[in-house]
Amino acid sequence: MYFDDHNPPHFHAKYGSYKATFDIKTLGISDGCMPPKIHGLIVRWASYHKEELLNNWESCRNGEQPKKIRPLL
């Protein structure tokens, strides 16, 4: 996430040379692409942490530091 980023609430993911932007509410890709296996892992992780992602989105919009979110184990 980036401070002062545009709506809708989203996060950016990178894997090797791939980059994608994921909508937090729908977990769909709004820009870029990911390999299918990695896309599935990202969506799984984000679905477990949707509330934390939304809270971090609000923190970033307010100029505050986002909190760390646990990785997918």
C-alpha positions as protocol buffer text, in pm:
chain_id: "A"
residue {
  index: 1
  type: MET
  ca { x: 0 y: 0 z: 0 }
}
residue {
  index: 2
  type: TYR
  ca { x: 107 y: 354 z: -64 }
}
residue {
  index: 3
  type: PHE
  ca { x: 27 y: 667 z: 134 }
}
residue {
  index: 4
  type: ASP
  ca { x: -231 y: 892 z: -38 }
}
residue {
  index: 5
  type: ASP
  ca { x: -315 y: 622 z: -293 }
}
residue {
  index: 6
  type: HIS
  ca { x: -637 y: 641 z: -496 }
}
residue {
  index: 7
  type: ASN
  ca { x: -963 y: 458 z: -423 }
}
residue {
  index: 8
  type: PRO
  ca { x: -1092 y: 189 z: -427 }
}
residue {
  index: 9
  type: PRO
  ca { x: -902 y: 26 z: -137 }
}
residue {
  index: 10
  type: HIS
  ca { x: -633 y: -198 z: -284 }
}
residue {
  index: 11
  type: PHE
  ca { x: -287 y: -343 z: -234 }
}
residue {
  index: 12
  type: HIS
  ca { x: 4 y: -407 z: -468 }
}
residue {
  index: 13
  type: ALA
  ca { x: 172 y: -745 z: -503 }
}
residue {
  index: 14
  type: LYS
  ca { x: 498 y: -841 z: -675 }
}
residue {
  index: 15
  type: TYR
  ca { x: 633 y: -1182 z: -769 }
}
residue {
  index: 16
  type: GLY
  ca { x: 947 y: -1194 z: -980 }
}
residue {
  index: 17
  type: SER
  ca { x: 875 y: -976 z: -1283 }
}
residue {
  index: 18
  type: TYR
  ca { x: 497 y: -991 z: -1223 }
}
residue {
  index: 19
  type: LYS
  ca { x: 307 y: -704 z: -1061 }
}
residue {
  index: 20
  type: ALA
  ca { x: -62 y: -675 z: -982 }
}
residue {
  index: 21
  type: THR
  ca { x: -303 y: -452 z: -795 }
}
residue {
  index: 22
  type: PHE
  ca { x: -573 y: -631 z: -594 }
}
residue {
  index: 23
  type: ASP
  ca { x: -904 y: -475 z: -487 }
}
residue {
  index: 24
  type: ILE
  ca { x: -937 y: -546 z: -114 }
}
residue {
  index: 25
  type: LYS
  ca { x: -1315 y: -584 z: -116 }
}
residue {
  index: 26
  type: THR
  ca { x: -1348 y: -816 z: -418 }
}
residue {
  index: 27
  type: LEU
  ca { x: -992 y: -960 z: -417 }
}
residue {
  index: 28
  type: GLY
  ca { x: -996 y: -928 z: -794 }
}
residue {
  index: 29
  type: ILE
  ca { x: -701 y: -795 z: -994 }
}
residue {
  index: 30
  type: SER
  ca { x: -765 y: -440 z: -1111 }
}
residue {
  index: 31
  type: ASP
  ca { x: -430 y: -399 z: -1288 }
}
residue {
  index: 32
  type: GLY
  ca { x: -146 y: -629 z: -1392 }
}
residue {
  index: 33
  type: CYS
  ca { x: -129 y: -1007 z: -1372 }
}
residue {
  index: 34
  type: MET
  ca { x: 5 y: -1296 z: -1164 }
}
residue {
  index: 35
  type: PRO
  ca { x: 73 y: -1661 z: -1245 }
}
residue {
  index: 36
  type: PRO
  ca { x: -235 y: -1867 z: -1150 }
}
residue {
  index: 37
  type: LYS
  ca { x: -72 y: -2049 z: -856 }
}
residue {
  index: 38
  type: ILE
  ca { x: 63 y: -1723 z: -706 }
}
residue {
  index: 39
  type: HIS
  ca { x: -266 y: -1546 z: -772 }
}
residue {
  index: 40
  type: GLY
  ca { x: -442 y: -1816 z: -570 }
}
residue {
  index: 41
  type: LEU
  ca { x: -198 y: -1782 z: -280 }
}
residue {
  index: 42
  type: ILE
  ca { x: -239 y: -1405 z: -272 }
}
residue {
  index: 43
  type: VAL
  ca { x: -619 y: -1430 z: -274 }
}
residue {
  index: 44
  type: ARG
  ca { x: -610 y: -1695 z: 0 }
}
residue {
  index: 45
  type: TRP
  ca { x: -383 y: -1476 z: 216 }
}
residue {
  index: 46
  type: ALA
  ca { x: -591 y: -1163 z: 152 }
}
residue {
  index: 47
  type: SER
  ca { x: -918 y: -1341 z: 231 }
}
residue {
  index: 48
  type: TYR
  ca { x: -780 y: -1436 z: 575 }
}
residue {
  index: 49
  type: HIS
  ca { x: -663 y: -1077 z: 638 }
}
residue {
  index: 50
  type: LYS
  ca { x: -929 y: -865 z: 465 }
}
residue {
  index: 51
  type: GLU
  ca { x: -1018 y: -668 z: 781 }
}
residue {
  index: 52
  type: GLU
  ca { x: -650 y: -600 z: 856 }
}
residue {
  index: 53
  type: LEU
  ca { x: -594 y: -488 z: 497 }
}
residue {
  index: 54
  type: LEU
  ca { x: -887 y: -246 z: 518 }
}
residue {
  index: 55
  type: ASN
  ca { x: -758 y: -111 z: 851 }
}
residue {
  index: 56
  type: ASN
  ca { x: -414 y: -63 z: 698 }
}
residue {
  index: 57
  type: TRP
  ca { x: -570 y: 112 z: 398 }
}
residue {
  index: 58
  type: GLU
  ca { x: -734 y: 361 z: 635 }
}
residue {
  index: 59
  type: SER
  ca { x: -408 y: 404 z: 827 }
}
residue {
  index: 60
  type: CYS
  ca { x: -220 y: 485 z: 507 }
}
residue {
  index: 61
  type: ARG
  ca { x: -492 y: 728 z: 395 }
}
residue {
  index: 62
  type: ASN
  ca { x: -452 y: 904 z: 733 }
}
residue {
  index: 63
  type: GLY
  ca { x: -73 y: 924 z: 698 }
}
residue {
  index: 64
  type: GLU
  ca { x: -17 y: 659 z: 965 }
}
residue {
  index: 65
  type: GLN
  ca { x: 214 y: 361 z: 948 }
}
residue {
  index: 66
  type: PRO
  ca { x: 31 y: 38 z: 852 }
}
residue {
  index: 67
  type: LYS
  ca { x: 61 y: -264 z: 1081 }
}
residue {
  index: 68
  type: LYS
  ca { x: 242 y: -579 z: 976 }
}
residue {
  index: 69
  type: ILE
  ca { x: 21 y: -863 z: 856 }
}
residue {
  index: 70
  type: ARG
  ca { x: 123 y: -1224 z: 910 }
}
residue {
  index: 71
  type: PRO
  ca { x: 229 y: -1420 z: 602 }
}
residue {
  index: 72
  type: LEU
  ca { x: 43 y: -1724 z: 477 }
}
residue {
  index: 73
  type: LEU
  ca { x: 175 y: -2024 z: 666 }
}
